[in-house]
Amino acid sequence: MKIEYIKDLAKNVDQGKIKMRALSKMSDEEVILHLTQVKGIGRWTAEMFLIFSLGRQDVLPVHDLGLRKGVQKAFSLVELPEPSEVERIGKRWSPYRSVATWYLWKSLQKFDKIG
């Protein structure tokens, strides 16, 4: 399936449907909407692109399991927080929610090579 997704992405770029050079000028939501047109690219993938490729500092990928586990650990929560709770907690980290996400990922030893 991943090969099909990569081919679809390449086709969309080649046909001018996905304008890679324009992404850096778009808002975060515009980038997400633009990229999720491609088969196999969902919101999470687009958010990772925003953080790691575009260097956006205020992205909070609330559905990311590592982030949710990091929030659970940092806030001593008994259960894994729902994305809505991560969103609520993460509001205070704006405009540096990506940075907070990196630190929360790093708080989980298996993600110690991030950042």
C-alpha positions as CSV (number, residue, x, y, z in Angstrom):
1,M,0.0,0.0,0.0
2,K,2.8,2.4,0.8
3,I,4.2,2.1,-2.7
4,E,0.7,3.1,-4.0
5,Y,0.7,6.1,-1.7
6,I,4.1,7.2,-2.8
7,K,3.1,6.8,-6.5
8,D,-0.1,8.8,-5.8
9,L,1.9,11.6,-4.2
10,A,4.4,11.6,-7.1
11,K,1.5,11.7,-9.6
12,N,-0.2,14.6,-7.7
13,V,3.1,16.6,-7.6
14,D,3.9,15.9,-11.2
15,Q,0.4,17.0,-12.3
16,G,0.6,20.2,-10.3
17,K,-2.2,19.2,-7.9
18,I,0.2,19.3,-4.9
19,K,2.5,22.3,-5.0
20,M,5.4,21.5,-2.8
21,R,7.0,24.9,-3.1
22,A,3.8,26.7,-2.1
23,L,3.5,24.7,1.1
24,S,5.8,26.9,3.1
25,K,3.7,29.9,2.4
26,M,0.4,28.2,3.6
27,S,-1.1,28.2,7.0
28,D,-0.9,25.0,9.0
29,E,-4.5,24.1,8.2
30,E,-4.0,24.9,4.5
31,V,-1.0,22.6,4.4
32,I,-3.0,19.8,6.1
33,L,-6.0,20.2,3.7
34,H,-3.6,20.4,0.7
35,L,-1.6,17.2,1.6
36,T,-4.5,15.1,2.8
37,Q,-5.9,15.2,-0.8
38,V,-3.3,12.5,-1.5
39,K,-4.3,8.9,-0.9
40,G,-2.5,7.6,2.2
41,I,-1.7,11.0,3.7
42,G,-3.8,11.7,6.7
43,R,-3.8,14.5,9.3
44,W,-1.1,12.9,11.4
45,T,1.3,12.6,8.4
46,A,0.6,16.2,7.4
47,E,1.3,17.4,11.0
48,M,4.6,15.5,11.0
49,F,5.5,17.2,7.7
50,L,4.6,20.6,9.3
51,I,6.9,19.9,12.3
52,F,9.8,18.1,10.7
53,S,9.9,19.4,7.1
54,L,8.5,22.9,7.5
55,G,9.8,23.6,11.0
56,R,6.5,24.9,12.2
57,Q,6.7,25.6,16.0
58,D,3.0,25.6,16.9
59,V,1.7,22.2,15.8
60,L,0.0,19.9,18.4
61,P,-0.6,16.4,16.9
62,V,-3.3,15.5,19.5
63,H,-3.9,12.0,18.0
64,D,-0.2,11.1,18.2
65,L,0.2,8.2,20.6
66,G,3.7,9.3,21.8
67,L,2.4,12.8,22.6
68,R,-0.6,11.4,24.5
69,K,1.7,9.0,26.4
70,G,4.0,12.0,27.2
71,V,1.1,14.0,28.5
72,Q,-0.1,11.1,30.6
73,K,3.4,10.8,32.1
74,A,4.0,14.5,32.6
75,F,0.6,15.1,34.2
76,S,0.5,11.8,36.2
77,L,-2.8,10.8,34.5
78,V,-4.1,7.4,35.4
79,E,-5.4,6.8,31.8
80,L,-4.2,7.8,28.4
81,P,-5.7,11.3,27.7
82,E,-8.1,11.7,24.9
83,P,-7.1,14.0,22.0
84,S,-9.6,16.6,23.3
85,E,-7.8,16.6,26.7
86,V,-4.4,16.9,25.1
87,E,-5.8,19.9,23.1
88,R,-7.1,21.5,26.3
89,I,-3.8,21.0,28.1
90,G,-1.7,22.0,25.1
91,K,-3.4,25.4,24.6
92,R,-1.1,27.0,27.2
93,W,1.9,26.0,25.2
94,S,1.1,28.1,22.2
95,P,2.9,29.4,20.1
96,Y,5.4,26.6,20.8
97,R,3.3,23.5,20.9
98,S,5.7,21.6,18.5
99,V,8.5,22.3,21.0
100,A,6.4,21.0,23.9
101,T,5.6,18.0,21.8
102,W,9.3,17.3,21.2
103,Y,10.0,17.5,24.9
104,L,7.1,15.2,25.7
105,W,8.3,12.7,23.1
106,K,11.8,12.9,24.5
107,S,10.4,12.2,28.0
108,L,9.6,8.7,26.7
109,Q,13.0,7.0,26.4
110,K,12.1,5.2,23.2
111,F,11.9,8.6,21.4
112,D,15.2,9.9,22.8
113,K,16.7,10.5,19.3
114,I,14.0,13.1,18.3
115,G,15.2,16.7,18.2
